[in-house]
């Protein structure tokens, strides 16, 4: 199912191909490139791994925990999105100015 989602989602294609391009541009050895992409893949899936671990470790309590997390995210989605986009935007803006100054 995950593989199928990747195949039909243009956003996922762009995200993964961008990561591959970044690793390729770094001109690392083959082993270092594979290790970096593996670390990237694990970090991207970390939230899913945590949710699965919660369900496996506490199956009877997981519904309440996951419902409370979902409700918090639903209430605070706008603030979370604005914060994330601001942080990443400022990071890339500063990085761009530093690249132009060099």
Residue frames as qw, qx, qy, qz and C-alpha x, y, z in Angstrom:
[[0.000, 0.887, 0.462, 0.000, 0.00, 0.00, 0.00],
 [0.306, -0.796, 0.108, 0.511, 2.85, 2.39, 0.84],
 [0.400, -0.140, 0.609, 0.671, 4.59, 1.62, -2.42],
 [0.211, 0.607, 0.681, 0.350, 1.35, 2.24, -4.32],
 [0.126, -0.925, -0.263, 0.244, 0.88, 5.56, -2.55],
 [0.360, -0.576, 0.351, 0.645, 4.38, 6.60, -3.57],
 [0.372, 0.146, 0.713, 0.577, 3.68, 5.59, -7.16],
 [0.101, 0.711, 0.616, 0.324, 0.50, 7.65, -7.52],
 [0.257, -0.896, -0.226, 0.281, 1.46, 10.72, -5.48],
 [0.531, 0.696, -0.027, 0.483, 3.30, 13.42, -7.44],
 [0.288, -0.879, 0.242, -0.293, 4.18, 15.17, -4.18],
 [0.841, -0.409, 0.341, 0.097, 5.95, 12.04, -2.94],
 [0.809, 0.396, 0.157, 0.405, 7.81, 11.70, -6.24],
 [0.217, 0.856, -0.116, 0.454, 9.03, 15.28, -6.00],
 [0.546, -0.765, 0.283, -0.191, 10.02, 14.87, -2.35],
 [0.894, -0.213, 0.340, 0.200, 11.98, 11.64, -2.83],
 [0.718, 0.515, 0.143, 0.447, 13.59, 12.73, -6.10],
 [0.000, -0.919, 0.176, -0.351, 14.68, 16.00, -4.48],
 [0.691, -0.621, 0.370, -0.017, 16.32, 14.02, -1.68],
 [0.888, 0.127, 0.298, 0.328, 18.07, 11.83, -4.24],
 [0.460, 0.776, 0.030, 0.430, 19.25, 14.93, -6.12],
 [0.292, -0.890, 0.270, -0.224, 20.62, 16.50, -2.93],
 [0.821, -0.382, 0.402, 0.139, 22.52, 13.34, -2.03],
 [0.795, 0.400, 0.253, 0.379, 23.83, 13.07, -5.61],
 [0.225, 0.905, -0.052, 0.356, 24.92, 16.73, -5.66],
 [0.547, -0.787, 0.284, -0.027, 26.93, 16.22, -2.47],
 [0.607, 0.590, -0.531, 0.046, 29.34, 14.01, -4.48],
 [0.598, -0.513, 0.564, -0.248, 29.70, 11.43, -1.74],
 [0.024, 0.254, -0.952, -0.171, 30.96, 7.90, -2.09],
 [0.533, -0.182, -0.666, -0.489, 28.41, 5.24, -2.97],
 [0.467, -0.313, -0.766, 0.313, 28.27, 3.94, 0.61],
 [0.083, -0.242, -0.349, 0.901, 27.91, 7.43, 2.09],
 [0.350, -0.030, -0.341, -0.872, 25.18, 8.27, -0.43],
 [0.563, -0.272, -0.742, -0.242, 23.22, 5.13, 0.43],
 [0.381, -0.306, -0.660, 0.571, 23.67, 5.76, 4.15],
 [0.070, 0.138, 0.120, -0.981, 22.46, 9.37, 3.82],
 [0.484, -0.122, -0.472, -0.727, 19.40, 8.33, 1.82],
 [0.538, -0.285, -0.790, 0.069, 18.66, 5.55, 4.35],
 [0.217, -0.270, -0.513, 0.785, 18.86, 8.03, 7.23],
 [0.261, 0.035, -0.159, -0.952, 16.61, 10.44, 5.30],
 [0.540, -0.197, -0.678, -0.459, 14.07, 7.65, 4.71],
 [0.464, -0.322, -0.750, 0.344, 14.04, 6.60, 8.36],
 [0.075, -0.212, -0.320, 0.920, 13.66, 10.19, 9.59],
 [0.371, -0.063, -0.352, -0.857, 10.77, 10.79, 7.20],
 [0.639, -0.256, -0.667, -0.286, 9.03, 7.67, 8.48],
 [0.201, 0.108, -0.709, 0.667, 9.81, 8.41, 12.16],
 [0.465, -0.075, 0.232, -0.851, 6.32, 9.71, 12.91],
 [0.818, 0.026, -0.386, -0.426, 4.75, 6.58, 11.41],
 [0.582, 0.129, -0.747, 0.294, 7.16, 4.39, 13.39],
 [0.066, -0.125, 0.580, -0.802, 6.23, 6.18, 16.62],
 [0.661, -0.033, 0.013, -0.749, 2.51, 5.74, 15.94],
 [0.810, 0.078, -0.558, -0.162, 2.99, 2.04, 15.19],
 [0.378, 0.165, -0.741, 0.530, 5.10, 1.64, 18.34],
 [0.356, -0.142, 0.386, -0.840, 2.38, 3.27, 20.45],
 [0.816, 0.005, -0.189, -0.547, -0.16, 0.84, 19.05],
 [0.750, 0.155, -0.638, 0.081, 2.11, -2.19, 19.56],
 [0.258, 0.178, -0.686, 0.657, 3.17, -1.26, 23.10],
 [0.212, 0.210, 0.593, -0.748, -0.23, -0.08, 24.37],
 [0.052, -0.253, -0.782, -0.567, -2.98, -1.49, 22.14],
 [0.181, -0.671, -0.715, 0.077, -5.83, -0.74, 24.57],
 [0.195, -0.751, -0.201, 0.598, -4.71, 2.84, 25.32],
 [0.369, -0.054, 0.457, 0.808, -3.51, 3.71, 21.83],
 [0.084, 0.661, 0.621, 0.413, -6.92, 4.83, 20.57],
 [0.272, -0.902, -0.284, 0.175, -7.23, 7.47, 23.29],
 [0.468, -0.526, 0.234, 0.670, -3.64, 8.66, 22.82],
 [0.326, 0.143, 0.592, 0.724, -3.92, 8.86, 19.05],
 [0.007, -0.787, -0.570, -0.236, -7.33, 10.57, 19.25],
 [0.320, -0.863, -0.129, 0.369, -5.92, 13.23, 21.58],
 [0.430, -0.314, 0.413, 0.739, -2.92, 13.77, 19.27],
 [0.224, 0.430, 0.662, 0.572, -5.22, 14.06, 16.25],
 [0.126, -0.879, -0.459, -0.026, -7.53, 16.50, 18.04],
 [0.392, -0.710, 0.068, 0.581, -4.56, 18.64, 19.14],
 [0.366, -0.073, 0.545, 0.751, -3.24, 18.72, 15.58],
 [0.107, 0.640, 0.659, 0.380, -6.68, 19.57, 14.22],
 [0.230, -0.905, -0.297, 0.199, -6.98, 22.48, 16.67],
 [0.332, -0.781, 0.237, 0.472, -3.44, 23.79, 16.11],
 [0.750, 0.302, 0.433, 0.398, -2.82, 22.94, 12.45],
 [0.300, 0.909, 0.115, 0.266, -2.78, 26.55, 11.31],
 [0.320, -0.895, 0.312, -0.004, -0.26, 27.64, 13.96],
 [0.771, -0.263, 0.509, 0.278, 1.93, 24.58, 13.33],
 [0.673, 0.525, 0.369, 0.368, 1.90, 25.15, 9.56],
 [0.121, 0.971, -0.031, 0.202, 2.68, 28.88, 9.89],
 [0.518, -0.748, 0.403, 0.098, 5.54, 28.15, 12.29],
 [0.795, -0.040, 0.507, 0.330, 7.04, 25.42, 10.12],
 [0.561, 0.684, 0.289, 0.366, 6.80, 27.46, 6.92],
 [0.081, -0.982, 0.130, -0.107, 8.26, 30.52, 8.66],
 [0.632, -0.586, 0.465, 0.203, 11.21, 28.57, 10.07],
 [0.742, 0.153, 0.518, 0.397, 11.99, 26.83, 6.78],
 [0.383, 0.859, 0.226, 0.254, 11.41, 30.02, 4.79],
 [0.213, -0.944, 0.253, 0.009, 13.80, 32.01, 6.95],
 [0.729, -0.351, 0.513, 0.285, 16.36, 29.21, 6.82],
 [0.675, 0.389, 0.468, 0.417, 16.29, 29.09, 3.02],
 [0.171, 0.966, 0.091, 0.168, 16.26, 32.89, 2.75],
 [0.400, -0.826, 0.374, 0.131, 19.36, 33.22, 4.94],
 [0.741, -0.113, 0.567, 0.342, 21.04, 30.33, 3.11],
 [0.562, 0.676, 0.362, 0.310, 20.28, 32.00, -0.22],
 [0.006, 0.991, -0.102, 0.084, 21.67, 35.36, 0.89],
 [0.578, -0.616, 0.489, 0.217, 24.79, 33.64, 2.21],
 [0.742, 0.203, 0.530, 0.356, 25.19, 31.90, -1.15],
 [0.381, 0.864, 0.197, 0.262, 24.84, 35.19, -3.01],
 [0.241, -0.942, 0.233, 0.011, 27.33, 36.89, -0.70],
 [0.751, -0.367, 0.470, 0.285, 29.98, 34.20, -1.21]]
